[in-house]
Amino acid sequence: MLRAIQPQDSQVTMKLRTLRLRSALVRECMAEFLGTFVLMLFGCSAAAQVKTSRDTKGQYLSINMSFSVGVMSAMYLTKGISGAHLNPAVTLSFCVLRKVKWGRLVPYCLSQVLGAYVASALAFMVYYDAIMEFSGGVLTVYGPNETASIFATYPSQYLTLGRSFLDQVVGTLLLMLCIVSLEEKRNTPAPSGLIPPIVATIVLGISMSMSANCGAAINPARDLGPRLFTLTAGWGTEVFTCYNYWFWVPIVAPLIGGPLGSCLYLVFVEWQLPTPELPQDRRTTVSTISNSIKEPATSWGTGDNLKSTYF
């Protein structure tokens, strides 16, 4: 039997509803913060485990998979509130596509960077002893015992600046090109509940195929947030000055690659899709209206009769 709702139950419900923030933008920024926090906590913790254990408790693939699991978990967690962008390049691309208002761009991006910063700090606290033992207490960017790469991305020694920029542009281009079509009804849309694991698989594929050069950041928040943390946690300004001030590449390049991938999708896919046909009942309605418009002419007679009538 259903229990009758008591007055105190409705009062509790009303009190719980007051906890919901009135500002939609604040709610969405909170979701972006939490989602990026979850994503980065998975990724940075996996990187710390693999690095400090010297590959005895995981391998490079473990990091790729952890970031992908983080993407999936964060999307399931926050997609219903903000869309779970988790990435300034994604937010910018959706603004270009007019799926998100431009006024949300900066608040979303700041929330994402802050979420990545806090996640890096928590991962550092969890693995503090391991990091100190591995590095000998010296937090540095260079050398066999460097630990800065646990958090932010850095280029390989052989890589030129131009190639690293291209690497990040192409990686983010591929990301947006693949995910922007997932809800397109005229193509082959993915079920809404399966979009998070599909996006996670796309991220995993990019990480497994395009991370050798400079870590496959493809996300300005994923790199800038942890880099700011390492700046304040003991690694110093070297995290920004190393490799000839390379830090700007994983920030700027994805912001170019994301919208470029979205534009490629528009030109090569969305604008080429067939125009959706009207449902059968709507086609019948349109046909009926069309016939009713023609009926007065037939009842009045031929065109000559109409001409003599009106002139």
N, C-alpha and C positions, 0 to 999 in steps of 0.2 A: 504493500500500500504506500502511496505517496504521502509524505508527511506534510501537513499544512504549513505554509510559510508563516512563521511567527513575526511579529513586529520587529524583534531584535535582529532577525535575519536580514530584513530589508535595510535596517540601519547599518549593519556591517557591510552590506553590498554597496550602499551609498558612500560609506567611508572609503572603501577600496577604490571606488570610481574616482574619488577626489585625488588619489595618488597619481592618476594619469595626467601627464602634463598637457596643458591646453595648446601650447605652441607645437605645431606639427614639425617645424624646422628643428626645434630642440630635440624632439623625439627621434627624428631621423639622424641628427648628428650623434646622439647617444648610441644609436644602432650602428652607425659607421665606426665610431670609436670602439665599441665592444667587438664588432665583427673583425676589424683589423687587429685588435688585441689578441683575439683567439687565433687568427691566422698566424701572426708572428710568434706567438708563444709556442705553437707547435713547431714552426720552422727553426727558430733560434735555439730552442731546447734540443732539437735533433742535431743541429750543427755543433752545439757544445758537447753533446755526448760523443759524437763521432770524432771530433777534433781532440778532445782531452783524453780519450781512450786510445788514441793513435790507431784508429780503424779496427779496434778489437771488439767494440760494442756497437757495430754498425758500419755502414759504408756510405759512399757518396749518394748512392741510390736511396739510402734511408732518409737523407735530407730532402731529396726530391719528393719522395712519397709523403713525408710529414707535412711539407708545405701544401701538397695537394689535399691531404686529409684536412688540413686547416682551412683551406678554401671551402671545401664541402661543408664542414661543420659550421663555419661562419655564415655561409649562405642559408643553410637551414635555420640558423638562429635568428637572422636579422632580415631576410629577404622580404618578409611581410610588412616591414616598417619602412625601410629606406630603399629596398631593391638590392641591398648588399653589394655595393660597388667595390668597396675595399681597396680602391686604387684610383688615384687622381686622374690617371690616363683614361680610365673607364668613365669616370664622371664627366671629364671634358668631352669625350667622344659622344656621350649621350646628350650633352648640351648642344653640340654641333648638329646632332640628329634631331634636335628639338624634342627629345623625350624627357629632358630634365630642364627646369628653368635655370637660366644663367645665374640668378641670385643665390642658388644653392651650391655653386661651384666652390667658392672659397670656404664656406663653413664646412662642407663635406671634406675638402682636402685637409683642412686644419685638424679635423676630428680624426681622420685616417692617420696623419703623421703622429698625432698625440697617442693614438692607440698603439702604434708601432713602437713608440718611445717607451711607453709604460711596459709593454710586453718584453722588450729587451731588458729593461731594468729587472723585471721579475725573473727572467731566465738567468740573468747574471747572478742574482741572489741564490737561486736554486743550485747553480753550478759554480758558485764562488770558490769553494775549496778545490774543486777539480781544475778550474782555470788557473788558480794561483800555483798549484802543484805542477801543472803542465808548463807554465811560463816561467817558473822560478821566481814569481813575484814581480816580474817585469812585464808590464803591459805594452806591447809594441805592435807595429804594423808589418815590420819586416822580419825576416829570419825564419829558421825552422820551428821556432817556438812562438811564432806570432799568434795572436788570438783575436785580432780585430776582425778577421774574416768570419768569425762566428756570427757576427751581427750584421755588418754591411758587406757590400760586394766590392771587389777589387779586380783590376785587370791582370791577365797573365803577362809575364815578362816580355814575351815575343810580340805582343799586340800593339799596333799603332793606334793613335787617337782616332783617326778616321774609321778604321775597321771596327773599333769598339763602339763608336757612335752608330755605325751601320748595324752592328749586331743588336743593339738595343731597339733601334727603329724597326728592324725586321721582326724581332721577337714580339714586340707589342702589336705590330701590324697584324701578325698571324693570330694573336690572341683575340683582338677585336673582330677580325674577319670571320673567325669561327664562332664566336659567342653571340654576335649581334643578330644572327639569323635564327636562333633557337626558338623564338616565339612567333616566327613569321607563318601566318595561317595559310598563305598561298603556296608555301614551299613544303617542307617536311618538318612541321613543328614538333618539338620534344614535349612530352608530358610535363606539366608544371612541376610535379613532384620529383622528376628525374633531372631537372636542369642543374641542381648543385653537383651531383656526381659527374655529369657530363662536362661541366666547366672544370671540375677538378681533374678530370682525365685530360682535357686539353692543356691545362697548366702542367700536368705531369709530362705530357709529350714534349712540350716546349722545353721544360727543364732538362729532360733526358737528352734532347738533341741540340740545344743551343746554350748550354751553360759552361762549356769548356773555356770560352774566351774571357768572360767577365761575370760569371755567376748567374746570368739570366734573371736580373732584377725585374725587368718589365713592369715596374711599379715604383714611382717616385717615393711614395710613402714607405714602402718596404725597405728602401735604402736610406732615405733621409732621416727617418725617425731613429733607427738604430745608430746611424752615424752621429747624430746629435747626442745620443746617449753615451757612446764611447768618448766623445769629446769631453763630456762632463764627468765621466766615471774613472778617468785616469790614463786614457790613451793620449789625451792632449790634442793639440792642433794638427798633429801629424796625420790624423785621419782625413783631413781636408787638403793638406799640402802634398801628400805623397803622390807619386807617379805624375808629377807635374800638374798638380791641381786637377786630377781626373774626376773628382767627386761630382762635378756638374753633369757628366755624361748620363748616368742612370736617372737623373732628374729631368733633364731636358729632352733627351732622345725619346723616351716613352710618350711624352706629351705630343710629339710629332707623329710617332708610329701609330698611336691609337686612333686619332682622327683620320689618318691616312688609310688605315685598314677599314674604317667605317665608310669612307668615301668610295673605296674600291668595291665594297659590298653594294653600295647604292648603284654604282655604274654598271657593274657586271651581273648583279643578281636582282635586287629589288625592282629596279626600273625595267627589267626584262621579263619579270614574271607576268603571266596572263592576268588580265582584268577578271576579278571574281565574278562568276555568273550569279544572276539573281535566283533566289529559291523559286521552286515551281509555283507556290502560291502567290509570290510577288509578281512573277511573269504573267500569271493569269489576271491579276489585278490591273497591271499595266495594259494588257491587251484589252480588257473590258473598257478601261478609260479611253483608250485610243479609238475603239469602235463607237463609243458614245459621242466622241467629238465629231466623227464622220457622219453620224446619223442625220443631223439637221440638213446637211447638204443633199442627201438622198431624198428626204421628204419634201424639200423645196423644189426639187427638179434638177435639171441639168445646169451647167455653168451659164448657158445662155439665158435661162430663166432668171438665175441669180442676178446676172448683169442688168437685165431689163427691170428687175424689181428695185435694185438699189440706185440705178442711174436713170 
